[in-house]
Amino acid sequence: MLRYLTSGESHGKALLTILDGIPSGLRIDEAKVNRELCRRMLGYGRGRRMRIEADRVKVLSGLRKAVTIGSPIALMVDNVDHSIDRLPAVLCPRPGHADLAGAMKYDLNDIRSVLERASARETAARVTVGAVCKALLMEFGIEIASHVVVIGGVEAEIKDLGFKRLVSIAEKSPVRCADPAASKLMCAEIEDAMGEGDTLGGVFEIIVRGAPAGLGSYTQYDRRIEGRLAAAVMSIQAVRGISFGVGFEAARLRGSMVHDEIFYDRKRGFYRTTNNAGGIEGGMTTGEAIVMHAVMKPIATLMKPLSSVNIKTKKAVRASIERADICAVPAAGVVGEAVVAIELAGAMIEKFGGDSIREMRRNYDGYMEQIRKF
């Protein structure tokens, strides 16, 4: 019911997106969309490209007086650096990138044609879609945030700060980490990697607060909400693993230590005092916060490149060097928020239907009253 396509290359003229299925009556603030684009560009360890571009969205259709009208929404982000036709050919694929497999798959003799679309620059388009979907979710009190918990060998120690406090601290950190001491060590780790011509990956956490119980379903494999969320986050360039709640740690614990006990209060209804499941049980949201962790591998472009093979001469060479980041984990968290927002907005539209926000609101209110009386 909610669908979108992105188009555009890293050094093409623009990134384009068409988003279809957003109900009418939703106010879209372009400044908030641009704020999300700005957040994607920040983070210690980002490359020179972020100092060249000044990402701003242009809404081409689907809105009237800044309000959705039910028709497809066209969004565009111009590229300042749009030198795609003047850039040299690339013949030496980078280990860890789409370069070689992409060139073989599409029968391309210039890897430039692969990396231009495979580039994480494409995520700017998804962030614009995510910003629109965040606006829809906010209509129902659903908030999404992310923060960095690991970069390289540095792991943050996050105390129980609460949602707003965690977000406030993380957004002030150059690596979007809510542990100030770890934040400094992460920056130092990035400096070390930069000095050695290397790159760093890490782990970011996504938290969703306010999602109602019952999004997704246990009735079919492709309707399970954790599958949809996992696929969305795994589709982000360089993300290699996903977990929910306590994640892989559950393999080392007994069931009595993992499963969240259920309680009932007349005012609160059903509730949990723990959230080891990360807000999802049996393919459905439980009403608790959705908590995800995503692992991002190091960037594939190294200033001291690894061994490779020239696809034309077949001789051993060093991999090509492209302008790239040293670490993009903080930015990946922002993209993670966007793709999670897209999936949850889709699940909300499927659950509550409606061609307008008012109709969707009536259906939502009726459902919330139903589960309060359950």
Secondary structure, 3 states (H helix, E strand, C coil): CCEEEEECCCCCCEEEEEEECCCECCECCHHHHHHHHHHHHCCCCCCCHHHHCCCCEEEEECEECCEECCCCEEEEEECCCCCHHHCCCCCCCCCCCCHHHHHHHCCCCCCHHHHHHHCHHHHHHHHHHHHHHHHHHHCCCCEEEEEEEEECCEECCCCCCCHHHHHHHHHHCCCCCCCHHHHHHHHHHHHHHHHCCCCCCEEEEEEEECCCCCCECCCCHHHCHHHHHHHHHHCCCCEEEEEECCHHHHHHCCHHHHCCCEEEECCCEEEECCCCCCCEECCEECCCCEEEEEEECCCCCCCCCCEEECCCCCCEEECCCCCCCCCCHHHHHHHHHHHHHHHHHHHHHHHHCCCEHHHHHHHHHHHHHHHHCC
